[in-house]
Amino acid sequence: MSMEDFNVIIAGGGPVGLVAAHALHSAGIDFIVLERREIVVLDQGASIVLGAASLRVMHQFGLLDKLLEIGGEFQHNKAFILDGYEFKYSHALRCERIWLNHGIAPVSFHRARFIQVLYDELPDSVKGRYILAKKVTDISSSEIGVQAKCADANIYNGSMVLGADGVQTPGLLRSSALAADSTADGIPSTPLRPNIILLMVQFPRHSARPSECGQSFDTHHKGRSKKDTEALAAEFSKYSIADELKFKDIYAKRPRSGMANLEEDIPKHWSWGRVVLAGDACHKYTPNAGLGLNDGIQDIVLLCNGLCRTIKDTPDGLDTATLRWVFDEYQEIRSKPLQKDAELSAQVTHMHAWANTFYHVTACYIMLWELVQESFINYSAAQYIKRGRVLDYISATEPFKGIVNWVHQMKS
């Protein structure tokens, strides 16, 4: 089967959907992106942090240099308590150790600028496949293909649907599965269970920076209950954001702010028929550890590697059973690391919020020991980072070389 004969409908044109567009285009696989918003870039949401494994994939797309121009490599992390007392300072040596291990430290990005680069660097011939104002309202899967119906009554036909929007397609997948089999179990539903609420505030873009790019700050305090935005902002008014900066200082000058539920869930099944999920659509956890998009990128890499390999090896076309095998292999390989990342994300959030005495002691005392920090970076983190996957079908020279060798090498 040729790559051109296989067509992917990507539901959702955010970061994961755009990564999928780059990956499929590089493989020569036809696709369209259906994005429910009316503009490509919406300037909202928290910042994005990419680790070395994700940046390797960006290098394969030819995006690394442009992204490093707009990003800030991590320098250090400081942690405060409510009154502004600095109780932890993870100095530059920690980031230098990560750099020595893997060739680069994590890099943070303004979400809107990151998305803009991903979209702008798509070839002009491909941009026409990114279609705005297309909210997918129904998905039907059969033995020969799949249909995605949008709110404007337009219908798009393809070989499969990749749900990358994190909101709509999980529910549509469940509806499609239950319509075909009323006993279907473990299919993700929407909304997922919200356990924590996030108050997001942007810094005024044109004001003087309160700190250098690449600096990270945490403020720890006892967990809070859900309230409306203004009440929660008033409650956080005296929180230290940086050394001499309080939350009230940025909230008064904010260009925009908002609240969002932080759901935590990894469903039992991520696919049904010719529909498969990736990114937030199939795994959601708190953002404190910065793992969400990094895991979404790894989802796309593994899924596209499997698709590319299977299409080449299947001259008569991919029937539903063969596609199902690709999806099952993808979930089987990704499930274990994602479960660990969900647990780590929850633990970091619980430490920041002092969820109980154990997390309070761990955050304010145990994690202050240099030996603990060094052990985490050199062993736990290094073992995790070095297993980052890359796209098997893109040849590239390795951009990052450190003491720790990559398990999955670039094809050259």
Legacy VTK file of the C-alpha trace (Angstrom):
# vtk DataFile Version 3.0
C-alpha trace
ASCII
DATASET POLYDATA
POINTS 412 float
0.000 0.000 0.000
1.361 3.473 -0.827
1.469 6.289 1.713
-0.713 8.464 -0.528
-3.538 5.897 -0.441
-3.816 6.165 3.355
-5.516 9.270 4.757
-5.549 10.415 8.387
-8.140 12.806 9.822
-6.548 14.676 12.731
-9.219 16.002 15.092
-7.626 18.948 16.888
-5.009 21.406 15.649
-3.246 22.242 18.920
0.365 21.312 19.732
-0.163 17.529 19.491
-2.225 17.839 16.310
0.454 20.016 14.705
3.192 17.582 15.734
1.135 14.841 14.079
0.840 16.977 10.930
4.616 17.340 10.730
5.174 13.643 11.422
2.651 12.454 8.814
3.879 14.925 6.195
7.455 13.735 6.742
6.253 10.147 6.214
4.407 11.044 3.014
1.060 10.065 4.564
-1.928 12.146 3.463
-3.914 13.938 6.186
-6.221 16.793 7.082
-6.499 18.676 10.376
-9.961 19.651 11.628
-9.683 22.455 14.191
-12.805 23.768 15.909
-11.361 27.226 16.639
-11.558 30.005 14.057
-7.884 30.971 14.404
-4.751 28.845 14.519
-3.145 30.514 17.523
-5.141 31.452 20.607
-2.964 33.227 23.165
-4.007 31.374 26.279
-2.890 28.478 28.458
0.175 27.757 30.534
3.726 27.731 29.231
5.207 24.707 27.484
8.366 22.917 28.580
10.139 20.495 26.251
12.821 18.075 27.375
15.719 16.735 25.329
13.693 13.814 23.929
11.030 16.144 22.498
13.629 18.577 21.165
15.259 15.703 19.258
11.954 15.184 17.435
11.735 18.926 16.715
15.220 18.623 15.210
13.972 15.875 12.902
11.268 18.293 11.689
13.904 20.983 11.066
12.355 23.214 13.764
14.990 23.104 16.502
16.891 26.297 15.656
13.728 28.377 15.297
12.332 27.028 18.565
15.528 27.679 20.507
15.325 31.304 19.328
12.008 31.772 21.141
12.606 29.450 24.122
14.514 29.737 27.375
16.741 26.929 28.594
16.209 26.224 32.298
18.742 27.841 34.615
17.505 27.207 38.136
14.436 26.697 40.297
13.454 28.543 43.465
10.677 27.594 45.858
8.900 29.908 48.308
6.276 29.618 50.991
3.333 31.994 51.280
5.195 34.797 53.101
7.923 34.899 50.455
10.541 32.921 52.370
12.799 31.071 49.932
13.269 27.562 51.257
14.755 25.859 48.192
17.181 26.920 45.513
18.174 24.356 42.921
21.095 26.225 41.400
22.529 26.117 37.899
24.620 23.036 38.654
21.443 20.957 38.552
20.638 22.148 35.022
24.308 21.789 34.071
24.140 18.171 35.209
21.086 17.562 32.997
22.945 19.277 30.161
26.012 17.099 30.689
23.874 13.951 30.825
21.739 14.648 27.745
23.250 17.558 25.805
20.625 20.157 26.728
18.474 21.203 29.694
14.658 21.536 29.437
13.513 24.550 27.415
10.382 26.583 28.192
8.195 28.295 25.591
5.314 30.714 25.454
2.528 28.441 24.248
1.192 30.746 21.541
4.628 31.374 20.021
5.402 27.654 20.076
2.174 26.824 18.220
2.845 29.638 15.743
6.245 28.177 14.827
4.773 24.683 14.380
2.123 26.053 12.029
4.322 28.548 10.141
6.931 25.906 9.365
4.456 23.595 7.659
4.996 23.786 3.893
2.525 26.084 2.120
1.133 23.091 0.252
0.303 21.457 3.587
-1.228 24.491 5.313
-4.302 24.045 3.127
-4.964 20.758 4.943
-5.328 22.631 8.246
-9.019 23.577 8.255
-10.457 25.990 10.833
-13.971 26.218 12.304
-14.482 22.471 11.993
-15.894 21.043 15.200
-16.169 17.270 14.875
-19.559 16.161 16.196
-19.757 12.546 15.056
-17.387 9.763 13.999
-18.432 6.546 12.280
-15.999 3.707 11.621
-16.413 0.793 9.217
-14.302 -1.954 7.671
-13.359 0.224 4.706
-12.850 3.631 6.303
-14.032 6.310 8.698
-16.200 9.415 8.471
-15.947 12.559 10.574
-19.000 14.804 10.577
-18.620 18.443 11.623
-21.060 20.900 13.188
-21.466 22.654 9.817
-22.730 19.340 8.339
-19.581 18.785 6.240
-18.355 15.181 6.193
-14.727 14.119 5.779
-13.712 10.612 4.766
-10.439 8.954 5.678
-8.652 5.772 6.595
-8.547 6.615 10.319
-9.180 9.387 12.838
-6.465 10.566 15.191
-8.111 12.292 18.162
-5.692 14.976 19.355
-8.029 17.613 20.755
-8.227 16.328 24.337
-11.881 17.356 24.661
-14.259 16.212 21.937
-12.934 12.988 20.410
-12.788 10.905 23.619
-16.545 11.291 23.979
-17.107 10.653 20.257
-14.973 7.514 20.477
-17.101 6.274 23.344
-20.342 6.999 21.470
-19.049 5.213 18.363
-17.965 2.179 20.384
-21.224 1.907 22.309
-23.234 2.269 19.097
-21.388 -0.747 17.702
-21.278 -2.730 20.948
-23.453 -1.780 23.899
-21.204 -3.803 26.212
-18.040 -1.864 25.314
-16.147 -1.131 28.518
-13.282 1.121 29.461
-13.761 3.647 26.641
-12.848 7.178 27.796
-15.697 9.545 28.507
-15.818 13.314 28.738
-15.366 15.189 30.854
-12.699 13.264 32.722
-12.715 13.549 36.481
-11.428 16.989 37.606
-9.485 16.865 40.872
-7.637 20.185 40.789
-8.401 23.630 39.393
-5.796 25.841 37.703
-5.721 29.644 37.803
-3.669 30.805 34.818
-2.363 34.380 34.514
-0.085 35.724 31.788
2.627 38.278 32.387
2.147 41.581 30.560
4.104 40.981 27.360
5.641 44.441 27.007
6.481 45.118 30.632
9.918 44.654 32.132
10.645 41.010 32.845
10.589 40.185 36.579
13.314 37.568 36.016
15.632 36.254 33.342
14.299 33.799 30.789
14.742 30.204 31.924
14.240 30.804 35.625
11.595 28.737 37.415
9.706 29.614 40.601
7.291 27.614 42.784
5.192 28.784 45.708
4.081 26.044 48.113
1.104 26.206 50.430
-1.740 24.090 51.757
-4.188 22.992 49.047
-7.074 25.270 48.131
-10.715 24.586 47.383
-12.456 25.517 44.153
-13.663 29.109 43.949
-14.426 31.676 41.256
-11.540 33.472 39.536
-11.622 36.785 41.435
-11.994 35.118 44.827
-9.136 32.740 44.103
-6.973 35.577 42.777
-7.592 37.551 45.970
-6.613 34.511 48.008
-3.354 34.225 46.054
-2.605 37.964 46.136
0.321 37.714 48.578
1.908 34.645 47.018
5.500 35.157 45.915
5.969 34.664 42.173
9.671 35.544 42.118
12.150 37.095 44.534
10.441 40.497 44.865
7.253 39.860 42.948
3.812 39.020 44.354
0.876 37.481 42.538
-1.151 40.694 42.933
1.557 42.590 41.035
1.011 40.611 37.850
-2.709 39.978 38.238
-3.514 43.696 38.194
-1.676 44.114 34.861
-2.602 40.800 33.304
-3.483 40.789 29.595
-5.649 37.722 30.243
-6.370 35.069 32.821
-8.703 32.147 33.369
-9.473 28.992 35.278
-9.469 25.411 34.065
-10.169 21.997 35.534
-7.139 19.717 35.693
-8.456 16.247 35.014
-6.425 13.173 35.929
-7.187 9.965 34.082
-5.723 7.311 31.775
-8.602 5.301 30.258
-8.500 1.561 29.735
-8.875 1.801 25.925
-7.524 4.487 23.584
-8.943 3.218 20.326
-11.980 1.662 18.729
-12.314 0.586 15.123
-10.394 3.105 13.040
-10.248 5.798 15.730
-7.269 6.283 18.059
-6.426 8.898 20.691
-3.176 10.686 21.548
-2.006 13.366 23.968
-4.540 14.800 26.402
-7.297 12.861 24.674
-6.048 9.629 26.260
-3.919 10.730 29.213
-4.453 13.760 31.392
-2.545 14.713 34.489
-1.494 17.814 36.369
1.024 20.131 34.633
3.428 20.723 37.537
5.999 18.232 36.232
5.704 19.548 32.659
5.175 16.105 31.111
1.883 16.422 29.214
3.035 17.666 25.806
6.286 15.703 26.012
4.232 12.539 26.362
1.924 13.667 23.562
4.933 14.016 21.257
6.100 10.527 22.186
2.579 9.228 21.421
2.749 10.664 17.916
6.268 9.331 17.307
5.387 5.773 18.274
2.033 5.797 16.468
3.480 7.218 13.235
6.399 4.776 13.306
3.897 1.925 13.526
1.670 3.329 10.790
4.555 3.994 8.425
6.033 0.530 8.910
2.682 -1.257 8.553
1.555 0.659 5.466
4.797 -0.267 3.700
4.398 -3.929 4.676
0.713 -4.183 3.642
0.397 -3.921 -0.151
-3.347 -4.645 -0.194
-4.267 -1.891 2.237
-4.907 -1.705 5.970
-8.082 -3.419 7.052
-9.563 -2.635 10.448
-7.968 -5.673 12.098
-4.478 -4.654 10.949
-5.049 -1.068 12.048
-6.281 -2.353 15.370
-3.029 -4.258 15.791
-1.072 -1.016 15.239
-3.214 0.799 17.806
-2.919 -1.994 20.377
0.866 -2.129 20.011
1.021 1.656 20.435
-1.037 1.549 23.643
0.836 -1.440 25.043
4.212 0.271 24.688
3.021 3.669 25.934
0.876 2.537 28.879
3.608 1.790 31.430
5.623 5.031 31.035
2.421 7.064 31.008
1.228 5.509 34.264
4.568 6.447 35.843
4.336 9.993 34.500
0.797 10.359 35.829
1.990 9.263 39.263
5.000 11.597 39.148
2.846 14.550 38.060
0.393 13.921 40.891
3.228 13.623 43.406
4.783 16.934 42.314
1.408 18.671 42.530
0.733 17.165 45.964
4.140 18.324 47.177
3.488 21.867 45.967
0.083 21.843 47.651
1.283 20.022 50.831
-1.532 17.530 50.369
-0.626 15.758 53.614
2.209 15.556 56.133
4.238 13.183 53.966
4.207 15.522 50.966
4.874 18.536 53.182
7.960 16.935 54.711
9.154 15.655 51.335
8.826 19.072 49.662
10.256 21.195 52.457
12.953 18.913 53.845
13.806 15.709 51.960
13.983 17.297 48.505
16.348 19.983 49.852
19.162 17.470 50.244
21.643 17.782 47.417
22.237 14.046 47.447
18.523 13.421 46.814
18.429 15.943 43.959
21.601 14.588 42.360
20.373 11.003 42.648
17.082 11.911 41.011
18.807 13.689 38.098
21.511 11.079 37.527
19.410 7.954 37.968
15.637 8.302 37.883
15.469 11.208 35.425
18.358 9.980 33.276
16.843 6.510 32.895
13.558 8.094 31.820
14.996 10.690 29.426
17.371 8.369 27.575
14.460 6.190 26.402
12.913 8.989 24.345
11.930 7.741 20.901
12.509 9.376 17.525
10.880 8.944 14.118
12.431 5.939 12.393
11.813 7.260 8.880
13.562 10.660 9.176
17.329 10.748 8.762
19.129 13.312 10.907
22.353 13.810 12.816
22.087 13.596 16.605
21.740 17.172 17.965
22.393 16.349 21.619
25.219 14.200 22.911
25.879 13.741 26.611
27.272 11.254 29.073
24.072 9.194 28.904
23.571 7.404 25.582
20.207 7.447 23.832
18.499 4.055 23.665
16.788 4.918 20.373
19.340 6.350 17.973
18.685 8.703 15.083
18.689 7.108 11.645
21.454 8.635 9.541
LINES 1 413
412 0 1 2 3 4 5 6 7 8 9 10 11 12 13 14 15 16 17 18 19 20 21 22 23 24 25 26 27 28 29 30 31 32 33 34 35 36 37 38 39 40 41 42 43 44 45 46 47 48 49 50 51 52 53 54 55 56 57 58 59 60 61 62 63 64 65 66 67 68 69 70 71 72 73 74 75 76 77 78 79 80 81 82 83 84 85 86 87 88 89 90 91 92 93 94 95 96 97 98 99 100 101 102 103 104 105 106 107 108 109 110 111 112 113 114 115 116 117 118 119 120 121 122 123 124 125 126 127 128 129 130 131 132 133 134 135 136 137 138 139 140 141 142 143 144 145 146 147 148 149 150 151 152 153 154 155 156 157 158 159 160 161 162 163 164 165 166 167 168 169 170 171 172 173 174 175 176 177 178 179 180 181 182 183 184 185 186 187 188 189 190 191 192 193 194 195 196 197 198 199 200 201 202 203 204 205 206 207 208 209 210 211 212 213 214 215 216 217 218 219 220 221 222 223 224 225 226 227 228 229 230 231 232 233 234 235 236 237 238 239 240 241 242 243 244 245 246 247 248 249 250 251 252 253 254 255 256 257 258 259 260 261 262 263 264 265 266 267 268 269 270 271 272 273 274 275 276 277 278 279 280 281 282 283 284 285 286 287 288 289 290 291 292 293 294 295 296 297 298 299 300 301 302 303 304 305 306 307 308 309 310 311 312 313 314 315 316 317 318 319 320 321 322 323 324 325 326 327 328 329 330 331 332 333 334 335 336 337 338 339 340 341 342 343 344 345 346 347 348 349 350 351 352 353 354 355 356 357 358 359 360 361 362 363 364 365 366 367 368 369 370 371 372 373 374 375 376 377 378 379 380 381 382 383 384 385 386 387 388 389 390 391 392 393 394 395 396 397 398 399 400 401 402 403 404 405 406 407 408 409 410 411
